[in-house]
Amino acid sequence: MKLYTVAILGATGAVGQEMMKILEERNFPVGKLLPLASARSAGKTITFRGEEIAIQEATEASFEGMDFVLGAVQNAQAKQFAPAIVKAGAVFVDNSSAFRMDDNVPLVVPEINPEDALKHNGIIANPNCSTIITMVALGGIRKVTEIEKMVACTYQAVS
């Protein structure tokens, strides 16, 4: 089985921590994990698969040799690092909203349109959490009946 070199951009935040947890739970074939964060987190450690791994400061040079970069940062950082990630040859799976409306970036919900992930130019976006959950439910309903119209409102906590 091929092992992948994976960076988590924003590894110390709640979303980055959850990404690492999911990689571990699903036994994703990670050969090397590179946790990236701001300068103030560099040098601290995180635990992945029982091993302590040092967090490194995210810089434009951080992405060389990566297969995938999972983005768990704000729009500004996603836009800042995306060119370096693509130039390094990695696939950037971005969780921010920075690229969601970009016609050149596929917006993917794996349960709905996984084939679109193969149409990337180095960046794959995903919708926000409320949209993903809604699309998964609607995808099942759509298999049974046509959906003519839907009005949706979400209210998300600031905390």
Backbone hydrogen bonds in HBPLUS format (Angstrom, degrees):
<---DONOR---> <-ACCEPTOR-->    atom                        ^
c    i                          cat <-CA-CA->   ^        H-A-AA   ^      H-
h    n   atom  resd res      DA  || num        DHA   H-A  angle D-A-AA Bond
n    s   type  num  typ     dist DA aas  dist angle  dist       angle   num
A0004-TYR N   A0029-PRO O   2.71 MM  25  6.08 162.6  1.74 156.7 161.7     1
A0031-GLY N   A0004-TYR O   2.75 MM  27  5.22 156.5  1.80 133.0 141.2     2
A0032-LYS N   A0004-TYR O   3.43 MM  28  6.76 161.0  2.47 137.4 137.8     3
A0067-ASP N   A0005-THR O   2.80 MM  62  5.23 165.1  1.82 142.5 147.7     4
A0068-PHE N   A0005-THR O   3.23 MM  63  6.63 160.9  2.27 153.7 158.2     5
A0006-VAL N   A0032-LYS O   2.91 MM  26  6.29 162.6  1.94 169.7 169.7     6
A0034-LEU N   A0006-VAL O   2.80 MM  28  6.17 155.6  1.86 151.3 156.3     7
A0007-ALA N   A0068-PHE O   2.94 MM  61  6.37 161.0  1.98 150.9 156.5     8
A0070-LEU N   A0007-ALA O   2.84 MM  63  6.22 164.2  1.86 165.5 163.7     9
A0008-ILE N   A0034-LEU O   3.00 MM  26  6.33 153.6  2.07 143.9 148.0    10
A0036-LEU N   A0008-ILE O   2.87 MM  28  5.81 165.6  1.89 158.0 156.9    11
A0009-LEU N   A0070-LEU O   2.89 MM  61  6.03 155.1  1.95 149.6 157.9    12
A0072-ALA N   A0009-LEU O   2.74 MM  63  5.71 157.8  1.78 164.9 168.5    13
A0010-GLY N   A0036-LEU O   2.86 MM  26  5.81 158.7  1.90 137.4 144.7    14
A0013-GLY N   A0010-GLY O   3.28 MM   3  5.84 158.9  2.33 116.1 121.8    15
A0011-ALA N   A0036-LEU O   2.92 MM  25  5.60 161.6  1.96 157.6 159.0    16
A0017-GLN N   A0013-GLY O   2.90 MM   4  6.06 158.6  1.94 153.3 159.5    17
A0018-GLU N   A0014-ALA O   3.04 MM   4  6.23 153.2  2.11 140.6 147.9    18
A0019-MET N   A0015-VAL O   2.87 MM   4  6.18 151.6  1.95 150.4 158.7    19
A0020-MET N   A0016-GLY O   3.10 MM   4  6.41 159.0  2.15 148.7 152.8    20
A0021-LYS N   A0017-GLN O   3.02 MM   4  6.28 156.4  2.08 146.1 153.0    21
A0022-ILE N   A0018-GLU O   2.90 MM   4  6.15 157.9  1.95 152.8 157.8    22
A0023-LEU N   A0019-MET O   2.96 MM   4  6.22 162.0  1.99 151.9 156.8    23
A0024-GLU N   A0020-MET O   3.02 MM   4  6.22 155.0  2.09 146.2 152.9    24
A0025-GLU N   A0021-LYS O   2.80 MM   4  6.06 167.1  1.82 152.9 156.7    25
A0026-ARG N   A0022-ILE O   2.87 MM   4  5.89 164.0  1.90 154.3 157.7    26
A0028-PHE N   A0023-LEU O   2.98 MM   5  5.14 156.5  2.03 150.4 155.7    27
A0027-ASN N   A0024-GLU O   3.11 MM   3  5.02 156.4  2.16 102.7 109.4    28
A0030-VAL N   A0028-PHE O   2.65 MM   2  5.73 128.3  1.91 120.2 103.4    29
A0056-GLN N   A0035-PRO O   2.95 MM  21  6.30 170.6  1.95 162.6 162.7    30
A0037-ALA N   A0056-GLN O   3.01 MM  19  6.35 150.2  2.10 157.0 164.5    31
A0058-ALA N   A0037-ALA O   2.85 MM  21  5.44 156.8  1.91 158.0 158.2    32
A0041-SER N   A0038-SER O   3.04 MM   3  5.59 151.2  2.12 113.9 122.1    33
A0042-ALA N   A0039-ALA O   3.24 MM   3  5.13 140.2  2.41  96.2 107.3    34
A0044-LYS N   A0041-SER O   3.12 MM   3  5.82 161.7  2.15 137.8 143.4    35
A0043-GLY N   A0055-ILE O   2.85 MM  12  5.40 169.2  1.86 150.0 148.8    36
A0055-ILE N   A0044-LYS O   2.76 MM  11  5.59 169.7  1.77 166.0 165.4    37
A0046-ILE N   A0053-ILE O   2.93 MM   7  5.41 153.7  2.00 145.8 152.3    38
A0053-ILE N   A0046-ILE O   2.76 MM   7  5.41 164.4  1.78 162.5 168.1    39
A0048-PHE N   A0051-GLU O   2.89 MM   3  5.30 161.4  1.92 149.1 152.1    40
A0051-GLU N   A0048-PHE O   3.04 MM   3  5.30 162.7  2.07 111.2 116.5    41
A0062-SER N   A0059-THR O   3.03 MM   3  5.28 165.8  2.05 114.1 118.6    42
A0066-MET N   A0063-PHE O   3.11 MM   3  5.48 161.3  2.14 133.6 133.1    43
A0091-VAL N   A0067-ASP O   2.95 MM  24  6.28 159.3  2.00 136.3 139.9    44
A0069-VAL N   A0091-VAL O   2.85 MM  22  6.12 156.1  1.91 152.8 151.2    45
A0093-VAL N   A0069-VAL O   2.87 MM  24  6.18 158.4  1.92 158.4 165.8    46
A0071-GLY N   A0093-VAL O   2.84 MM  22  5.96 174.7  1.84 150.1 151.9    47
A0095-ASN N   A0071-GLY O   3.16 MM  24  5.55 141.8  2.32 124.1 134.9    48
A0078-ALA N   A0074-GLN O   2.99 MM   4  6.25 159.6  2.04 155.9 162.6    49
A0079-LYS N   A0075-ASN O   2.87 MM   4  6.08 167.1  1.89 161.7 163.7    50
A0080-GLN N   A0076-ALA O   2.92 MM   4  6.04 148.5  2.02 138.9 148.7    51
A0081-PHE N   A0077-GLN O   2.94 MM   4  6.06 164.5  1.96 152.8 154.7    52
A0082-ALA N   A0078-ALA O   2.96 MM   4  5.79 142.2  2.10 145.6 154.9    53
A0085-ILE N   A0081-PHE O   3.00 MM   4  6.22 154.8  2.06 157.9 166.0    54
A0086-VAL N   A0082-ALA O   2.94 MM   4  6.14 171.3  1.95 164.7 165.4    55
A0087-LYS N   A0083-PRO O   2.89 MM   4  5.98 161.6  1.92 145.5 151.5    56
A0088-ALA N   A0084-ALA O   2.99 MM   4  6.06 143.4  2.13 136.8 145.7    57
A0090-ALA N   A0085-ILE O   3.23 MM   5  5.67 150.5  2.33 163.7 155.8    58
A0089-GLY N   A0086-VAL O   2.93 MM   3  5.15 152.1  2.01 105.7 114.9    59
A0092-PHE N   A0122-GLY O   2.81 MM  30  5.99 176.7  1.82 148.6 149.5    60
A0124-ILE N   A0092-PHE O   2.77 MM  32  6.10 160.7  1.80 162.3 162.2    61
A0094-ASP N   A0124-ILE O   2.78 MM  30  6.11 153.2  1.85 166.0 174.0    62
A0102-ASP N   A0099-PHE O   3.18 MM   3  5.15 165.5  2.20 108.2 112.2    63
A0105-VAL N   A0102-ASP O   3.03 MM   3  5.44 167.1  2.04 119.4 121.9    64
A0125-ALA N   A0106-PRO O   2.94 MM  19  6.08 165.8  1.96 168.7 169.7    65
A0108-VAL N   A0125-ALA O   2.91 MM  17  6.24 167.5  1.92 157.3 153.7    66
A0112-ILE N   A0109-VAL O   2.73 MM   3  5.36 156.8  1.79 129.0 137.0    67
A0113-ASN N   A0109-VAL O   2.93 MM   4  5.81 158.8  1.97 155.0 161.2    68
A0116-ASP N   A0113-ASN O   3.05 MM   3  5.73 151.9  2.13 119.0 126.2    69
A0117-ALA N   A0114-PRO O   3.04 MM   3  5.63 152.4  2.12 115.1 122.6    70
A0118-LEU N   A0115-GLU O   3.17 MM   3  5.71 151.8  2.26 110.7 117.8    71
A0119-LYS N   A0116-ASP O   2.99 MM   3  5.27 161.7  2.02 110.9 116.9    72
A0132-ILE N   A0128-ASN O   2.99 MM   4  6.27 161.8  2.03 160.1 165.8    73
A0133-ILE N   A0129-CYS O   3.17 MM   4  6.35 174.4  2.17 154.5 155.1    74
A0134-THR N   A0130-SER O   3.07 MM   4  6.18 160.7  2.11 144.7 150.6    75
A0135-MET N   A0131-THR O   2.81 MM   4  5.96 163.8  1.84 156.0 160.0    76
A0136-VAL N   A0132-ILE O   3.02 MM   4  6.24 156.5  2.07 154.1 159.9    77
A0137-ALA N   A0133-ILE O   3.19 MM   4  6.47 163.4  2.22 148.1 152.0    78
A0138-LEU N   A0134-THR O   2.82 MM   4  6.06 168.0  1.84 156.3 160.3    79
A0139-GLY N   A0135-MET O   2.75 MM   4  5.74 145.4  1.87 141.8 151.0    80
A0140-GLY N   A0136-VAL O   3.39 MM   4  6.67 150.7  2.49 141.2 146.4    81
A0141-ILE N   A0137-ALA O   3.16 MM   4  6.53 158.9  2.21 147.8 153.9    82
A0142-ARG N   A0138-LEU O   2.75 MM   4  5.86 158.8  1.79 151.7 157.6    83
A0143-LYS N   A0140-GLY O   3.27 MM   3  5.39 138.3  2.46  97.4 108.2    84
A0144-VAL N   A0141-ILE O   2.90 MM   3  5.36 146.0  2.02 110.9 121.2    85
A0145-THR N   A0141-ILE O   2.95 MM   4  6.21 158.1  2.00 157.2 164.4    86
